[in-house]
Amino acid sequence: MHFKDFLRRGKENYIRDATRKLKTGEFIEVSKRDELIRSYLREKYVLERVLEEQENWLKKHGELRWTQREIDASINYFYEDYYFECIANGIDVTKLTLK
């Protein structure tokens, strides 16, 4: 799902707002807040695609692609590692949108 997001957004948009090393050896650093927002949006996109894929798979094949335990783990991962971290850092996630 991350690869699909990369293809959808393109390399420049995908790596924007990320601390990274340039070919020249210098680093572009971004704030923790920007990194957190970037990660939140990426993981939100992935979770939404996973849940969408689960529904589509059930409709097409009559069974689930992933177990409920796997889905619950994906949801918990998103909320524990990204959603609640944004809230704790004063980021209003209701104003964040995927592009």
C-alpha positions as CSV (number, residue, x, y, z in Angstrom):
1,M,0.0,0.0,0.0
2,H,2.9,2.4,0.6
3,F,4.2,1.6,-2.9
4,K,0.7,2.5,-4.3
5,D,0.8,5.7,-2.4
6,F,4.3,6.4,-3.8
7,L,3.1,5.8,-7.4
8,R,0.0,7.9,-6.8
9,R,1.8,10.9,-5.4
10,G,5.1,10.7,-7.3
11,K,8.6,10.7,-5.7
12,E,8.9,14.4,-5.0
13,N,5.6,14.6,-3.2
14,Y,6.2,11.3,-1.4
15,I,9.5,12.4,0.1
16,R,8.4,16.0,0.8
17,D,8.5,16.9,4.5
18,A,10.9,14.1,5.3
19,T,14.4,14.4,6.7
20,R,16.7,13.1,4.1
21,K,20.2,13.1,2.7
22,L,20.8,14.7,-0.6
23,K,23.3,13.4,-3.2
24,T,25.6,16.3,-2.2
25,G,25.8,14.8,1.3
26,E,23.9,17.5,3.0
27,F,20.8,16.8,5.0
28,I,17.4,18.4,4.7
29,E,15.9,18.3,8.1
30,V,12.3,19.0,9.0
31,S,10.6,19.5,12.3
32,K,9.2,16.6,14.4
33,R,5.8,18.1,13.8
34,D,6.1,18.0,10.0
35,E,7.5,14.4,10.2
36,L,4.6,13.4,12.3
37,I,2.0,14.9,10.0
38,R,3.7,13.3,7.0
39,S,3.7,9.9,8.7
40,Y,0.1,10.2,9.9
41,L,-1.1,11.0,6.4
42,R,0.9,8.1,4.9
43,E,-0.3,5.6,7.4
44,K,-3.9,6.9,7.2
45,Y,-3.8,6.3,3.5
46,V,-2.5,2.8,3.9
47,L,-5.0,1.9,6.6
48,E,-7.9,3.2,4.5
49,R,-6.7,1.1,1.5
50,V,-6.3,-2.0,3.6
51,L,-9.9,-1.6,5.0
52,E,-11.2,-0.9,1.4
53,E,-9.3,-4.0,0.1
54,Q,-10.8,-6.1,2.9
55,E,-14.4,-5.1,1.9
56,N,-13.7,-5.6,-1.8
57,W,-12.1,-9.0,-1.2
58,L,-15.2,-10.1,0.8
59,K,-17.6,-9.0,-1.9
60,K,-15.5,-10.7,-4.7
61,H,-14.5,-13.9,-3.0
62,G,-17.0,-14.3,-0.2
63,E,-14.3,-14.5,2.5
64,L,-11.9,-12.1,4.2
65,R,-8.5,-11.5,2.9
66,W,-7.0,-10.8,6.3
67,T,-8.2,-12.1,9.7
68,Q,-10.0,-9.8,12.1
69,R,-6.9,-10.0,14.3
70,E,-4.8,-8.7,11.5
71,I,-7.2,-5.9,10.8
72,D,-7.4,-5.0,14.5
73,A,-3.6,-4.9,14.6
74,S,-3.5,-2.5,11.6
75,I,-6.1,-0.2,13.2
76,N,-4.3,-0.3,16.6
77,Y,-0.9,0.4,14.9
78,F,-2.3,3.5,13.2
79,Y,-4.0,4.9,16.3
80,E,-1.3,4.1,18.8
81,D,1.7,5.1,16.7
82,Y,0.2,8.0,14.7
83,Y,-3.2,9.3,15.6
84,F,-2.7,9.6,19.3
85,E,0.8,10.9,18.8
86,C,-0.6,13.7,16.7
87,I,-3.2,14.5,19.3
88,A,-0.6,14.6,22.0
89,N,1.5,17.0,20.0
90,G,-1.4,19.4,19.5
91,I,-2.0,18.5,15.8
92,D,-5.7,18.8,14.8
93,V,-6.0,15.7,12.6
94,T,-9.5,16.8,11.4
95,K,-7.7,19.5,9.3
96,L,-5.2,17.0,7.7
97,T,-6.2,15.8,4.2
98,L,-4.7,13.3,1.8
99,K,-3.7,14.8,-1.5
